[in-house]
Amino acid sequence: MGKGEELTTTKYLIYVQINANGIVEKPDVVGAIFGQTEGLLSNDLDLRELQRTGRIGRIIVNIHSTGGRSKGEIIIPSSLDRIETVILAASLETIDRVGPCEATMQVKKVEDVRAVKRKQVVNRAKEIYQSMMEVSTPESIRMIEEIKESMRVHDISHYGKEKLPAGPNVLTSDAILVVEGRADVLNLLKYGIKNAVAVEGVNIPSSIANLTKEKTVTAFVDGDHGGELILKELLQVGKVDYITRAPHGKEVEDLEKDEVMIALRDKIPFEQLVINEKINIKPQSEDKVTLLKRVLKTLEGTGNCEIFDDTLNSLREVKVENLYDEIKNSTGDIYSIVFDGIVSQRLVDISTNKGVKNLVAFGVGEIVKKPNSLRIITS
C-alpha cells in the first residue's frame, strides 16, 4: 500500500526522529516499535490491533547509516482522535533499543492532515481567483466593484451642513469614531460599526468640532503622517477623549476586521497620549484649564508630577518629592505644573520665582500670599 492510499482516511501524521548507536534497517525499526510498545498501553491502543483494524496505517521508515551510526525518520499515519494519537506518539519515546543497538526516539511533531489540506485548498482557491481576475475585462471588474460597494453603501448617511459621510448611528450614539474619509466609514460599516463620521480632509469642519463636545469621541486615524496631521488639527478645534491608530503604514479603509477590533480595544485616553508621546498641541486658550484638569485625573494616586511648556507640550514627568528641586533647577521653560498633591505656600513662592503660570493639584493648603501672575487650579 502506498503512502497516498493511506492518507485517504488519515487524520494525523506522527513524525519521529530515530538515532541508533549501530547499523539498523527498516525491519529492525518496525519490529522494535511493535515489540517494545506491546502491553504498554491499553488493548484499545495496541499497535498490532490498531493496524489490523486500519486505525493505524503502514509505518514508514526512512533511515540511513553513516560511520557506524543510524539516523532517520519514522512516519505513522493515524485515524485515531487527537488525544489517542498523542498518547500513542508519546509511547514511542519509551523505545530504547532497535535490534542489538541502543537507540532513542523523539517525536518531532504531530501534523493535522486535514489542516494541511485546508491550507492547500485556500492557497489553490487564491490561485484560481487570481486567474479569474487576470482574464476579467475592465467592465466585469467594474461591475464586481459596484456590487461590493452597493452592499456597503446602503447604510451610509450624512452629517452636518457639509454632508459628511457618517454611519447611521452617529446622531443617536453616545460615543462616536472620527475618521478621515468616506472609505474609512464604509470599511467600518462592513464590520457592523455604525457610529463613525469622516472629517474629509485635514481642515476639520465646524460641525465635527461641535459634535465632539457632545459625545465621547475616539479619533481613529491612519498609521501615517496624514493621520498625525488630522489628529493634531482635531485636537486644536474639538474635544477628543480617546485615540487609536491603524497599524504603522496602513489606512483605516484597508484594515481587516480583526485589525479594526484590536485598534479599538487598544485605544488610549487622550491625556495618556500627551504624557506618553509628549505631543505638541496648541488648544484654544479656554480649553487649557479643561485639558490640565483631565491630565490631573490620570495622575491621581501615582505620586507623580507632569510639567508642561506654554504650548502644553509635555516636557517631563517627575516624582512629587523631587518637584522643588526640578523647579529650582529649571531654566524658565516651565509654564504649567500638574501634580498629585496639595499646593503649599513654599511651592507657590518657588514657582512664582521661576515664572510658572499654572499650578494644578487636588487641593490647596494655607496660602498667605499668591501673586496675580500665578493661577491655582484644583480638581
PyMOL commands that set and color helices and strands:
alter all, ss='L'
color gray80, all
select helices_A, chain A and resi 3-6+26-37+43-45+47-52+82-92+113-135+138-153+182-190+206-212+225-237+252-254+257-265+270-277+285-299+320-328+345-353
alter helices_A, ss='H'
color red, helices_A
select strands_A, chain A and resi 12-20+60-66+69-78+97-98+101-112+157-159+164-166+175-179+196-198+216-221+242-245+268-269+304-308+314-319+336-339+342-343+358-361+363-364+375-378
alter strands_A, ss='S'
color yellow, strands_A
deselect
rebuild
show_as cartoon
